[in-house]
Amino acid sequence: MTCQVIISAGDNGTVTPVGEVVVDKLSYVYLHAQPEPGYQVEMWYVNGNQMYGITKEFRVLAEEDNLDVEVTFDKI
């Protein structure tokens, strides 16, 4: 079984990987955020729920059929 993960970044930074990733269910997806100069990671969201703040590295367990992951940035 697989999980479709949609990954995006808010303004003032990027995330890799980005877009749609299909992975095996119950595997981890490892993400890296890169804020633009003068910005930092504000928060990671999974399916609209706040998960972790500040960290550039994030991993999410693909335990559902679909996941929506977003990282946001704010000014330092």
C-alpha positions as CSV (number, residue, x, y, z in Angstrom):
1,M,0.0,0.0,0.0
2,T,1.1,3.5,-0.7
3,C,0.7,7.1,0.6
4,Q,0.5,10.2,-1.5
5,V,2.3,13.1,0.2
6,I,1.9,16.6,-1.1
7,I,4.7,18.9,0.1
8,S,4.8,22.7,-0.1
9,A,6.5,25.7,1.3
10,G,5.1,29.1,2.2
11,D,6.6,32.4,1.1
12,N,10.3,33.2,1.9
13,G,11.8,29.8,1.7
14,T,11.8,26.4,-0.1
15,V,11.5,22.7,0.9
16,T,12.9,19.5,-0.6
17,P,11.5,17.4,-1.8
18,V,8.5,19.5,-3.1
19,G,5.3,18.5,-4.9
20,E,3.8,15.1,-4.9
21,V,5.7,12.1,-3.5
22,V,4.4,8.6,-3.4
23,V,5.9,6.3,-0.7
24,D,5.2,3.0,0.9
25,K,2.8,3.2,3.8
26,L,4.4,3.3,7.2
27,S,7.7,4.7,5.8
28,Y,9.2,8.0,6.7
29,V,9.5,11.0,4.4
30,Y,12.5,13.2,5.2
31,L,12.2,16.9,4.5
32,H,14.6,19.8,4.5
33,A,13.5,23.5,4.6
34,Q,15.7,26.3,3.4
35,P,14.6,29.8,4.6
36,E,15.7,32.8,2.5
37,P,18.2,35.2,4.2
38,G,16.6,37.0,7.1
39,Y,14.0,34.3,7.7
40,Q,13.6,31.1,9.8
41,V,11.3,28.1,9.8
42,E,8.2,29.1,11.7
43,M,6.2,25.9,11.7
44,W,5.6,22.5,10.0
45,Y,2.0,21.4,9.3
46,V,0.7,18.0,8.5
47,N,-2.9,17.9,7.2
48,G,-3.4,21.4,8.6
49,N,-2.2,20.5,12.2
50,Q,0.8,22.2,13.7
51,M,3.6,19.7,14.3
52,Y,7.0,21.2,15.0
53,G,8.5,24.7,14.9
54,I,11.9,26.2,14.2
55,T,13.7,23.1,12.9
56,K,14.9,22.9,9.3
57,E,14.8,19.1,9.2
58,F,11.5,17.2,9.6
59,R,10.3,13.7,9.0
60,V,6.8,12.5,8.7
61,L,5.4,9.0,8.9
62,A,3.2,8.0,6.0
63,E,0.5,6.3,8.0
64,E,-2.5,7.6,6.0
65,D,-3.5,7.3,2.4
66,N,-2.9,11.1,1.8
67,L,-0.8,13.6,3.7
68,D,-0.5,17.4,3.1
69,V,2.8,18.7,4.5
70,E,3.6,22.5,4.6
71,V,6.4,24.5,6.1
72,T,6.0,28.2,6.8
73,F,8.7,30.9,7.4
74,D,8.8,34.1,9.4
75,K,11.2,37.0,9.7
76,I,14.1,36.7,12.2
